[in-house]
Structure formats: structure tokens, C-alpha cells
Amino acid sequence: MVYPGRMADTSHELSMSVLRERLEAAFPSLLDELTQLVAIPSVSSDPAHAADLERSAEHLRERFEALGLEAKVLSEKATDGTQGKPAVVAHTPRIEGAPTVLLYAHHDVQPVGELDRWSMDPYKAEVRGDRIYGRGSSDDGAGVVVHLGSLSILGADLPVNVVIFIEGEEEIGSPSFTAFLDAHRDELAADVIIVTDSSNWKVGEPAVTTTLRGNAIVTVDVTVADHAVHSGAFGGPLLDSVAISSMLIASLFDDAGDVAVPGLGGSDRADVDWPEAELREAAGMVEGLQLAGSGDIAARMWTKPSISVIGFDARPVSNASNTIAPHTRFRLSMRTVPGVDPTEAQAKLVDYLLANVPFGAHVEVTCEDAGAGYQADMDSPVTKTLHECLTEAWGVPSVNIGVGGSIPFISDFQRIFPGAQVVVTGVEDPLTNAHSEDESQSIPDLKAAILAEALLLTRLASL
């Protein structure tokens, strides 16, 4: 690919026509590579798939090594002492005087969930029209293929030093991420960090992710009695714990559906307009369901807080009995505003829950994970150049978007490598169904993303 000791050469840039020609020749094998990644059930949350995760990492080590990089599989222990999942780290041969770019993606995937909700075998990729389907086809197999593809089509013309970091535990919150960065700080150090694990605005319309919400999780225990009692004998003056929990959850929202917890911040305005009809289609909303909240639709998902009930322990209907449930447990996921400290927001949520307990029930709130959001440096020359490359690769203007989800490890990148410019982009779109059934990836967008990253790597040499 490149040779040790070679000096940086920024005197010329490969033409778009040359890059497109190379991409057309290489793309069938790159699409086949994505098919192979889908076939490996690298589910990081399931110990039964530990060997598959190792196999996925080794597979990628071999792929990057075949491109001329020095590649290895590494792992570190998390703060709780558990061994982290395998990650792939690879380096191109050193070019003296050239900047270093770290390319990030992850090779672990979400569980498939209920198989009968899939129209196919989740681990056997299928191409239908201009999309490829399968678990991990987009999140984040496509991100991995973008890096493989950009390096493939640049070959010996790559003008910068590249570090590859393909993580193996993003889907479980990256528990060993900080330890990994600390342990391998020198070999991961870079001038620019490109995170390819986000989304585009729409199919065929590229975007730079400029904001990400943080995430703060709490578990709530509601107790009304020390044992279950007959609902006929005591129902009326004694409300069951499920009803009390429901009231407490409902108090978190005002009449418009906005989060009622004070002091969380947020903005009602977004840079783009998200048509309501498109949102409804992408989310699969039932007919007649009213949208919650106020302000621009995109802002409600990107720059305002939200709270979702992500777990609820109650007696199942199949085991229903005429007794009053004495205890209920539920878990809340609060997406925090970009720039807001998630631990401070979490504390505000706890205070609100304890101050609004219905009927004096006993409530205990346990703080779980809290991950920071992300705010891009909009004046960075790297951000501006990324916009230019996306626009040229897609042939339509690139836009700024926020993402309602969280990528907490970006704040770790910013903290450990304060001199690096971090930019976030991706290949998903509103129809991707990441984390759900029939996950898919737009094939034209995958090609364009490879082209855009190759362009960016050539231009970063001269910034």
C-alpha cells in the first residue's frame, strides 16, 4: 500500500473519475465482504457468541492485513475487572511528515430478537433491489466496509497515516473502551478521528452528525406493601404498585408530551425539516397516534431531552391473580441534550422522581450508566472538508443533522486525544431498522460513503 519511510506527497490528488473507476472494480468484492460479516453472529451481549466475536475480529484482522496493514486483535479489562471484547487495531506503514487519521467502526452486533419477525435468516445476507438485508448489514458492518473500501481504492496513493480501530463491544456500551484507549494511547493517537457509526439524513442525502444526545439510565423500585393481598378485600384504599408506577411515569411528561423534569435544557429548532409523514413511516407508527412534544420534529429527537420506559417488571397476564402487586420495578432511559452533563441530568431526574411519588409509596431510584453527548466543532476545517467530500460523492448537498441516540465513547476520544479533530458520519438511513428486524443498508449509499472517505483521506494530507 505505502512504504516505510516514504515522505508525504500532497502535490496531487486522485481525480474523482479515477476513484470512481477503482470503486466500480472493487465494489463486488466489498459487497461480498459485507455478506461475510453478516454471516458471523458477533453478538457481544450474549456469552454464547463469544467464539463468534473472536472469529469476527480475526476475520477483520486478516482483511486489513491483506491490504498491507500491520494488524492485531487486542482486548483490555473493563473497570469492573471483566475482560473486554476483542478489538482490531491496524496501522498503515509510516509516512514521515503526514498527518495520522484514526478510522473507527465496530464489529459487534445486536441480538436478532424475535426470529419470526424477520422475513429472512438474519445471518444470511440478501440483496433486494438496491438494499442488502441482514443483522449488522448497516450497524456497523457497512461502517467497517467503508474503511476497507476507502483503503482498497486508494492503495499506494494513500497520502496519510491511517490507524484502524474496530471495536467489539459498542452494542453493550463499550465497558472497556476507556481502559483500551489508556493502554494503547500511543498507537491510537491521531490528528483526525473519523467515527463511521451514524446516519445520513435520508436515502441518497448525506449528512455530518453534528450533535448526539447523551444517555442517563435509572432503575426505579416502587413498593406499596410487604406482601401481596386480596384485591377484593383491600382494593380501593390500597393502590397496587403497578398503578402507582404508572402515575409516576406519567408525571414525567406535561400535557404536550414534553419532558416535565426541570433544568435539562434543549432547543426547539433544527437545521433541517423532518416531514411528519416520513417520520411516521420510518417509525412504523400506528394510524392516528399523535406526536408528542413541541418544537421542530427533528429537534424533539436531536436537541431536546426524552424519557423512555425500556424495562418494566410486572406480573404477566398469563399468571394474573386477584391480588394487589406489592412491588414493581421499571427502568428509564433519558436521552440528554448535547452539551449537558449526563450525570447532572441523571441527578435531576432522580430528584424529580423522589419529589413526585404518588400517595406516599416507597420509591428507590438506582443510577445506572450515564454517557455524554457530542457537539461537533462546526468551524473545524476537517468538518468543512468532510461536507465537501460527501457532497461530491453523493452529488447532492451534505447537511448537518443531529442523532437522538448516543455514542458515549466519543467524549472519551475527545478527553484522551484533546488535540484530535473528531468527526462523525455514517451509512445508515431512516429505513435501516438498526437494532430491529430486517435491518438493511442502501447499496448506493454504501458506495458513495466509500468514495467520500477516500476523497477525505486524500484531502486531509494538505490541511
Beta strands, then each sheet from edge to edge (+ up, - down):
strand 1: 6-7
strand 2: 70-74
strand 3: 87-91
strand 4: 95-96
strand 5: 100-106
strand 6: 126-128
strand 7: 131-133
strand 8: 161-167
strand 9: 192-199
strand 10: 207-212
strand 11: 214-223
strand 12: 229-230
strand 13: 306-313
strand 14: 323-324
strand 15: 327-336
strand 16: 362-371
strand 17: 374-375
strand 18: 399-403
strand 19: 421-428
strand 20: 440-442
sheet 1: 1+ 4+
sheet 2: 2+ 3- 8+ 5+ 9+ 19+
sheet 3: 6+ 7- 20+
sheet 4: 17+ 10- 18-
sheet 5: 13+ 15- 11+ 16-
sheet 6: 12+ 14-
end
